[in-house]
Amino acid sequence: MTLTLRQTILLCLALSLCALLVVPGNFPGLSGDARLTLAVFALATCAWIGTPIDDTYIALGAGLALTATGVISSDTLFGTLGDETVWLLICAFVLAAAVARSGLAGRAAAFLVSGARSVRQLTHLTTAALVVTAFAVPATSGRAALALPVFLALAKVLADRKRLVVMLALLFPTVILLSAVATLIGAGAHLITVSVLWEATGERVGFTQWLLLGLPLAIASSHLAAEAVLWTTTRRADRTGPVHITAELIQEHSEHPVTGPWEPAETRCALLLATVVALWCSEPLHQVPPAVVALIGAVVASSPALGTVRLKDALKTVPWALLLFMAATMAMGVALADSGAAKWLVSGLPVDLPPGLFLAAVIVISTAAHLVLQSRSARSSVLVPLVVAAAVGAGVNPVAAALASTAAAGFCHTLPASAKPVTLFAEIPGTPTYTPRDLLRLSAVLAPLTAALVLLFALAVWPLLGVPVVR
């Protein structure tokens, strides 16, 4: 296999850094464990950026290298698989499989969208429906797969208005990606962020606190993005024409009933999902961890008497590669923190920056990171440990800095390959969809808007909700 110029440059940079780290006289402030950690970290990052090798394989190799060299123990490496955030995601996917099997999501979408009478109403009602799915389906790729049939139904209804179909094709992945910040289970990157914060600072962000901080940002950014999509992909004549979408029209293109009396499975699934979300949100009252609540919900959802899906079938929908990736990168984060490598990496940065300027720099870097690291989880694995260490040195609240970085990293719309939902909706046979030029036009508008919005929340909104800017 021949290497491209980009891969060759990245390999040379990584090997050069490793060679510098091997020489004992270089970087006198680094311990042996820190040198090994930085070498492994550099090689893994370059492999994520410049090679087609699976991200999970790279992460597992990095975790194994850190364990074999004694930087972390085997208990640390394997213990990450038992972390409650991993179990939370597993059970959330089982619940999502139950929701998908019952057809509840399609009925809810039809209920919202069928009320639209104008293009703008259709845009914002669709946005609201997609934001709600963040509570039912973990991971953006799962939500995109669930939303695709709804989009195809709308595309059939609006087949004679091509620009509106293209607008909706771009709206779906855009809102799915930006609204993921609403909940802790919205993306694997969120669980990595929570784990890094806990290991580095001892501060744990629970489901309720994340919901309190993330949901307002998700709603604001999603509807702001909806307007940006509407204005960059349609003309005035497209926006002024009436829209008439009924549930009956959507039913023609849906496998599950979207009108009429609810089936028993739908009722049970809706009650179970509402109960689980209510228990997650009321964690401070009953003190039951979110992972335990999710496990109870998963057991009920797959039970023979009350469930809507068999456990064996539900477990097939769990992205085991993502879970292994999360576990391995958690171990890498522990190595960066415990070896002192993360602290050394940020020790040369100016610590006298005003908090607002520090957060602005973090947000800009995190927003642009998708151009280099396409995996959202990989971006958080690389950025969050460094952001937390830098925030501690600069006197900034590490929770605010980590949340701002993770929220900003949710923007990944520039290229079709920047995120799985963008790729999925860019390649739909027989249906008009967006082009790379449409993505670039949207990104030029949306990137600064979302970055500014995250900064506004970090400086003005989150302090009112219990997360101050400074420690």
C-alpha positions as CSV (number, residue, x, y, z in Angstrom):
1,M,0.0,0.0,0.0
2,T,1.5,3.3,-1.1
3,L,1.4,6.3,1.2
4,T,-0.1,9.6,0.1
5,L,1.9,12.8,0.6
6,R,-0.3,13.8,3.6
7,Q,0.2,10.4,5.3
8,T,3.9,10.6,4.7
9,I,4.2,14.0,6.2
10,L,2.1,13.0,9.3
11,L,4.2,9.8,9.7
12,C,7.4,11.8,9.6
13,L,6.1,14.3,12.1
14,A,5.0,11.6,14.5
15,L,8.3,9.7,14.2
16,S,10.3,12.9,14.6
17,L,8.4,13.7,17.8
18,C,9.0,10.2,19.1
19,A,12.7,10.4,18.3
20,L,12.9,13.7,20.2
21,L,11.1,12.2,23.2
22,V,13.5,9.2,23.3
23,V,16.5,11.5,23.9
24,P,16.8,11.9,27.7
25,G,18.3,15.4,27.5
26,N,15.3,16.8,25.7
27,F,12.3,18.1,27.6
28,P,13.9,17.8,31.1
29,G,10.5,18.3,32.8
30,L,9.1,15.1,31.4
31,S,9.1,11.7,33.2
32,G,9.5,8.4,31.4
33,D,5.8,7.6,31.6
34,A,5.0,11.1,30.2
35,R,7.4,10.6,27.3
36,L,5.8,7.2,26.4
37,T,2.3,8.6,26.7
38,L,3.1,11.6,24.4
39,A,4.7,9.3,21.9
40,V,1.7,6.9,21.8
41,F,-0.7,9.9,21.8
42,A,1.1,11.5,18.8
43,L,1.2,8.3,16.8
44,A,-2.5,7.6,17.5
45,T,-3.6,11.2,16.6
46,C,-1.6,11.1,13.3
47,A,-3.1,7.7,12.5
48,W,-6.6,9.0,13.2
49,I,-6.0,12.0,10.9
50,G,-4.0,10.5,8.0
51,T,-4.9,6.8,7.7
52,P,-8.0,4.9,6.7
53,I,-7.4,2.5,9.6
54,D,-10.5,2.1,11.8
55,D,-10.5,4.6,14.7
56,T,-11.3,1.8,17.2
57,Y,-8.4,-0.3,16.1
58,I,-6.0,2.6,16.6
59,A,-7.4,3.4,20.0
60,L,-7.2,-0.2,21.2
61,G,-3.6,-0.3,19.9
62,A,-2.7,2.9,21.8
63,G,-4.4,1.6,25.0
64,L,-2.5,-1.7,24.7
65,A,0.8,0.1,24.1
66,L,0.3,2.2,27.2
67,T,-0.5,-0.9,29.2
68,A,2.4,-3.0,27.9
69,T,4.9,-0.2,28.7
70,G,3.5,0.1,32.2
71,V,2.1,3.6,31.9
72,I,-1.3,2.4,33.0
73,S,-2.3,-0.9,34.6
74,S,-4.3,-3.6,32.9
75,D,-7.0,-3.0,35.5
76,T,-7.2,0.6,34.3
77,L,-7.5,-0.5,30.7
78,F,-10.1,-3.1,31.2
79,G,-11.9,-1.2,34.0
80,T,-13.0,1.4,31.5
81,L,-15.3,-1.1,29.9
82,G,-17.2,-1.4,33.2
83,D,-17.5,2.4,33.5
84,E,-21.1,3.4,34.1
85,T,-21.1,5.7,31.1
86,V,-20.5,2.7,28.8
87,W,-23.4,0.8,30.4
88,L,-25.5,3.9,30.0
89,L,-24.9,4.0,26.3
90,I,-25.5,0.2,25.9
91,C,-28.9,0.4,27.7
92,A,-29.8,3.6,25.8
93,F,-29.4,1.7,22.5
94,V,-31.6,-1.1,23.7
95,L,-34.3,1.5,24.5
96,A,-33.8,3.1,21.1
97,A,-34.3,-0.3,19.4
98,A,-37.6,-0.6,21.3
99,V,-38.7,2.8,20.2
100,A,-37.8,2.1,16.6
101,R,-39.6,-1.3,16.6
102,S,-42.8,0.2,18.0
103,G,-43.1,2.9,15.3
104,L,-43.5,5.6,18.0
105,A,-41.0,7.9,16.4
106,G,-42.8,8.0,13.1
107,R,-46.1,8.8,14.7
108,A,-44.6,11.6,16.7
109,A,-42.9,13.1,13.7
110,A,-46.1,13.0,11.6
111,F,-48.0,14.6,14.5
112,L,-45.6,17.6,14.5
113,V,-44.9,18.0,10.8
114,S,-48.5,17.6,9.6
115,G,-49.3,20.9,11.3
116,A,-47.1,22.9,9.0
117,R,-48.8,25.4,6.7
118,S,-45.8,27.3,5.5
119,V,-42.2,26.5,4.6
120,R,-40.8,28.2,7.7
121,Q,-43.3,26.3,9.9
122,L,-42.3,23.1,8.3
123,T,-38.6,23.9,8.9
124,H,-39.0,24.7,12.5
125,L,-41.5,21.9,13.3
126,T,-39.1,19.5,11.7
127,T,-36.3,21.0,13.8
128,A,-38.3,20.6,17.0
129,A,-39.1,17.0,16.2
130,L,-35.4,16.2,15.6
131,V,-34.4,17.8,18.9
132,V,-36.9,15.6,20.7
133,T,-35.2,12.5,19.2
134,A,-32.1,13.3,21.2
135,F,-33.9,11.9,24.3
136,A,-34.9,8.7,22.6
137,V,-31.9,7.6,20.4
138,P,-28.3,7.8,21.5
139,A,-25.6,8.8,19.0
140,T,-26.1,11.0,16.0
141,S,-25.7,8.2,13.5
142,G,-28.6,6.2,15.1
143,R,-30.8,9.3,15.0
144,A,-29.9,9.9,11.4
145,A,-30.9,6.3,10.5
146,L,-34.2,6.7,12.4
147,A,-35.0,10.0,10.7
148,L,-34.2,8.9,7.2
149,P,-37.6,7.3,6.5
150,V,-39.3,10.4,7.7
151,F,-37.3,12.5,5.3
152,L,-37.9,10.2,2.4
153,A,-41.7,10.5,3.1
154,L,-41.5,14.3,3.1
155,A,-39.4,14.2,-0.1
156,K,-42.1,12.2,-1.9
157,V,-44.8,14.6,-0.8
158,L,-42.7,17.6,-1.9
159,A,-41.3,15.9,-5.0
160,D,-42.4,18.9,-7.2
161,R,-40.5,21.4,-5.1
162,K,-36.9,20.3,-5.5
163,R,-35.3,23.2,-3.6
164,L,-37.4,22.4,-0.5
165,V,-36.3,18.7,-0.7
166,V,-32.7,19.8,-0.8
167,M,-33.3,22.2,2.1
168,L,-34.8,19.4,4.2
169,A,-32.0,17.0,3.2
170,L,-29.5,19.5,4.6
171,L,-31.7,20.4,7.6
172,F,-31.9,16.8,9.0
173,P,-28.2,16.1,9.5
174,T,-27.5,19.7,10.6
175,V,-30.1,19.7,13.4
176,I,-29.2,16.1,14.4
177,L,-25.6,17.1,14.9
178,L,-26.2,20.4,16.7
179,S,-29.0,19.1,19.0
180,A,-26.9,16.2,20.2
181,V,-25.6,18.4,23.0
182,A,-29.1,18.4,24.6
183,T,-28.4,15.1,26.5
184,L,-25.5,13.2,28.0
185,I,-26.3,10.2,25.7
186,G,-26.5,12.4,22.6
187,A,-23.0,11.5,21.5
188,G,-20.2,9.2,22.6
189,A,-18.0,12.3,22.8
190,H,-20.1,13.6,25.8
191,L,-19.4,10.5,27.8
192,I,-15.7,10.8,27.0
193,T,-15.9,14.4,28.3
194,V,-17.6,13.4,31.5
195,S,-15.0,10.7,32.1
196,V,-12.1,13.0,31.5
197,L,-13.5,15.6,33.9
198,W,-14.0,13.0,36.6
199,E,-10.5,11.5,36.2
200,A,-8.7,14.9,35.9
201,T,-10.7,17.0,38.4
202,G,-12.9,14.8,40.4
203,E,-16.0,16.7,39.2
204,R,-18.8,14.6,37.8
205,V,-21.4,16.0,35.4
206,G,-24.6,14.0,35.7
207,F,-27.5,13.5,33.3
208,T,-29.6,16.2,34.9
209,Q,-26.8,18.9,35.0
210,W,-25.9,18.1,31.4
211,L,-29.6,18.4,30.4
212,L,-29.9,21.8,32.2
213,L,-26.8,23.1,30.4
214,G,-27.2,21.5,27.1
215,L,-30.9,21.5,26.2
216,P,-31.2,25.4,26.0
217,L,-28.1,25.5,23.8
218,A,-29.4,22.6,21.6
219,I,-32.7,24.4,21.1
220,A,-31.2,27.7,20.3
221,S,-28.5,26.4,18.0
222,S,-30.8,24.0,16.2
223,H,-33.4,26.7,15.3
224,L,-30.7,29.2,14.4
225,A,-29.2,26.6,12.1
226,A,-32.7,25.9,10.6
227,E,-32.9,29.6,9.6
228,A,-29.4,29.4,8.2
229,V,-30.2,26.3,6.1
230,L,-33.5,27.9,4.9
231,W,-31.8,31.1,3.8
232,T,-28.7,29.5,2.1
233,T,-30.6,26.8,0.1
234,T,-33.9,28.4,-0.9
235,R,-35.0,31.5,-2.7
236,R,-37.8,33.9,-1.7
237,A,-40.2,32.2,-4.1
238,D,-39.5,28.8,-2.5
239,R,-40.1,30.2,1.0
240,T,-43.4,32.0,0.3
241,G,-45.2,29.1,-1.3
242,P,-47.8,27.3,0.8
243,V,-47.2,23.8,2.3
244,H,-49.8,21.2,2.9
245,I,-48.6,18.0,4.4
246,T,-51.1,15.6,6.0
247,A,-50.5,12.5,8.1
248,E,-52.2,10.5,5.4
249,L,-49.6,11.5,2.9
250,I,-46.8,10.5,5.2
251,Q,-48.6,7.2,6.0
252,E,-48.3,6.3,2.3
253,H,-44.5,6.1,2.7
254,S,-44.3,4.7,6.3
255,E,-44.2,1.1,7.4
256,H,-45.8,1.8,10.8
257,P,-49.2,3.5,11.3
258,V,-48.9,7.2,12.0
259,T,-52.6,7.9,12.5
260,G,-55.5,6.3,14.3
261,P,-55.6,4.6,17.8
262,W,-52.3,3.8,19.4
263,E,-51.2,0.2,19.4
264,P,-50.5,-1.4,22.8
265,A,-46.8,-1.6,22.0
266,E,-46.7,2.1,21.2
267,T,-48.4,3.0,24.5
268,R,-46.1,0.8,26.6
269,C,-43.0,2.2,24.8
270,A,-44.1,5.8,25.3
271,L,-44.8,5.2,29.0
272,L,-41.5,3.5,29.5
273,L,-39.5,6.2,27.7
274,A,-41.3,9.0,29.6
275,T,-40.6,7.2,32.9
276,V,-36.9,6.7,32.1
277,V,-36.4,10.3,31.0
278,A,-38.3,11.5,34.1
279,L,-36.1,9.4,36.4
280,W,-33.0,10.6,34.6
281,C,-34.1,14.2,35.1
282,S,-35.0,13.7,38.8
283,E,-31.7,12.0,39.8
284,P,-31.0,14.5,42.6
285,L,-34.2,13.5,44.3
286,H,-33.9,9.7,44.2
287,Q,-30.1,9.3,43.8
288,V,-30.4,6.4,41.4
289,P,-27.5,6.6,38.9
290,P,-28.6,7.1,35.2
291,A,-26.9,3.9,34.2
292,V,-29.0,1.9,36.6
293,V,-32.2,3.6,35.4
294,A,-31.2,2.9,31.8
295,L,-30.6,-0.8,32.7
296,I,-34.0,-1.1,34.3
297,G,-35.6,0.5,31.2
298,A,-33.6,-1.8,28.9
299,V,-34.7,-4.9,30.9
300,V,-38.4,-3.8,30.7
301,A,-38.1,-2.8,27.0
302,S,-36.9,-6.3,26.1
303,S,-39.0,-8.3,28.5
304,P,-41.3,-11.0,27.0
305,A,-44.4,-9.5,28.6
306,L,-44.0,-5.8,28.4
307,G,-41.2,-5.3,25.8
308,T,-41.4,-4.4,22.2
309,V,-38.1,-5.9,21.1
310,R,-36.1,-9.1,21.9
311,L,-32.9,-8.4,23.8
312,K,-30.9,-10.4,21.3
313,D,-32.2,-8.2,18.5
314,A,-31.7,-5.0,20.5
315,L,-28.1,-5.8,21.3
316,K,-27.4,-6.1,17.6
317,T,-28.0,-2.4,17.3
318,V,-25.4,-1.5,19.9
319,P,-22.3,0.1,18.3
320,W,-19.8,-2.2,20.1
321,A,-16.9,-0.6,18.1
322,L,-17.8,2.8,19.5
323,L,-17.9,1.4,23.1
324,L,-14.5,-0.1,22.7
325,F,-13.2,3.1,21.2
326,M,-14.6,5.1,24.2
327,A,-13.1,2.6,26.7
328,A,-9.7,2.8,25.0
329,T,-9.7,6.6,24.8
330,M,-10.7,6.9,28.4
331,A,-7.6,4.9,29.3
332,M,-5.5,7.2,27.1
333,G,-7.0,10.2,29.0
334,V,-6.1,8.6,32.3
335,A,-2.5,8.1,31.0
336,L,-2.3,11.8,29.9
337,A,-3.5,13.0,33.3
338,D,-1.6,10.6,35.6
339,S,1.7,10.8,33.8
340,G,1.8,14.5,33.8
341,A,1.9,14.6,30.0
342,A,-1.2,16.8,29.6
343,K,0.0,19.3,32.2
344,W,3.4,19.5,30.4
345,L,1.7,20.0,27.0
346,V,-0.2,23.1,28.1
347,S,2.5,24.4,30.4
348,G,3.9,26.6,27.6
349,L,0.6,28.3,26.9
350,P,0.0,31.8,28.2
351,V,-1.9,31.6,31.5
352,D,-2.7,35.3,31.8
353,L,-5.3,35.3,29.1
354,P,-8.7,36.7,30.2
355,P,-11.2,33.9,30.7
356,G,-13.4,35.1,27.8
357,L,-10.4,35.1,25.4
358,F,-9.4,31.6,26.7
359,L,-12.8,30.2,26.1
360,A,-13.0,31.9,22.7
361,A,-9.7,30.2,21.6
362,V,-11.0,26.8,22.9
363,I,-14.2,27.2,20.9
364,V,-12.5,28.3,17.7
365,I,-10.1,25.4,17.8
366,S,-12.8,22.9,18.7
367,T,-15.1,24.2,15.9
368,A,-12.3,23.8,13.3
369,A,-11.1,20.5,14.6
370,H,-13.5,18.5,12.4
371,L,-11.5,19.5,9.3
372,V,-8.6,17.4,10.8
373,L,-10.3,14.8,12.9
374,Q,-13.5,13.5,11.4
375,S,-14.5,11.3,14.4
376,R,-16.4,13.4,17.0
377,S,-15.3,11.0,19.7
378,A,-11.7,11.2,18.6
379,R,-11.8,15.0,18.7
380,S,-13.0,14.9,22.3
381,S,-10.4,12.3,23.1
382,V,-7.6,14.6,21.8
383,L,-9.0,18.0,22.8
384,V,-10.7,17.6,26.2
385,P,-7.8,16.3,28.3
386,L,-5.7,19.2,27.0
387,V,-8.5,21.8,27.4
388,V,-9.1,20.6,31.0
389,A,-5.4,20.8,31.9
390,A,-5.0,24.3,30.3
391,A,-8.1,25.5,32.0
392,V,-6.8,24.5,35.4
393,G,-3.5,26.4,34.7
394,A,-5.4,29.5,33.4
395,G,-7.8,29.6,36.4
396,V,-10.8,28.9,34.2
397,N,-13.5,26.5,35.4
398,P,-12.5,23.2,33.7
399,V,-16.2,22.1,33.5
400,A,-17.1,25.3,31.5
401,A,-14.1,24.8,29.2
402,A,-14.7,21.1,28.6
403,L,-18.4,21.7,27.9
404,A,-17.7,24.6,25.6
405,S,-15.1,22.5,23.7
406,T,-17.5,19.5,23.3
407,A,-20.4,21.7,22.3
408,A,-18.3,23.5,19.7
409,A,-17.0,20.2,18.3
410,G,-20.6,19.3,17.5
411,F,-20.2,21.5,14.4
412,C,-19.0,19.3,11.6
413,H,-20.8,20.3,8.4
414,T,-18.1,21.5,6.1
415,L,-17.6,18.3,4.0
416,P,-19.7,15.3,3.2
417,A,-17.3,13.1,5.0
418,S,-17.1,15.3,8.1
419,A,-19.8,13.3,10.0
420,K,-21.8,10.1,9.4
421,P,-25.2,11.9,9.3
422,V,-23.9,14.3,6.7
423,T,-22.6,11.4,4.6
424,L,-25.9,9.5,4.9
425,F,-28.1,12.3,3.7
426,A,-25.7,13.3,0.9
427,E,-26.0,10.0,-0.8
428,I,-29.7,9.1,-1.3
429,P,-30.5,7.4,-4.6
430,G,-33.4,8.8,-6.5
431,T,-33.9,11.8,-4.2
432,P,-32.5,15.3,-4.7
433,T,-29.9,16.2,-2.0
434,Y,-27.2,18.8,-1.3
435,T,-23.8,19.1,-2.9
436,P,-20.4,19.9,-1.4
437,R,-20.9,23.5,-2.5
438,D,-24.2,23.7,-0.5
439,L,-22.3,22.5,2.6
440,L,-19.5,25.0,2.1
441,R,-22.1,27.8,1.7
442,L,-23.9,26.8,4.9
443,S,-20.6,26.3,6.9
444,A,-19.4,29.8,6.0
445,V,-22.5,31.2,7.8
446,L,-23.2,28.6,10.4
447,A,-19.6,28.1,11.8
448,P,-19.2,31.6,13.2
449,L,-22.8,31.7,14.4
450,T,-22.6,28.5,16.4
451,A,-19.2,29.4,17.8
452,A,-20.5,32.7,18.9
453,L,-23.6,31.1,20.4
454,V,-21.5,28.6,22.4
455,L,-19.3,31.4,23.7
456,L,-22.4,33.4,24.7
457,F,-23.7,30.4,26.7
458,A,-20.3,29.8,28.3
459,L,-20.0,33.4,29.4
460,A,-23.5,34.5,30.1
461,V,-26.0,31.6,30.4
462,W,-24.1,28.7,32.1
463,P,-22.9,30.9,35.0
464,L,-26.6,31.5,35.8
465,L,-27.1,27.7,35.8
466,G,-24.3,26.9,38.2
467,V,-21.2,26.7,36.0
468,P,-19.1,29.8,36.5
469,V,-16.4,30.9,34.1
470,V,-13.7,31.0,36.7
471,R,-13.0,28.5,39.5
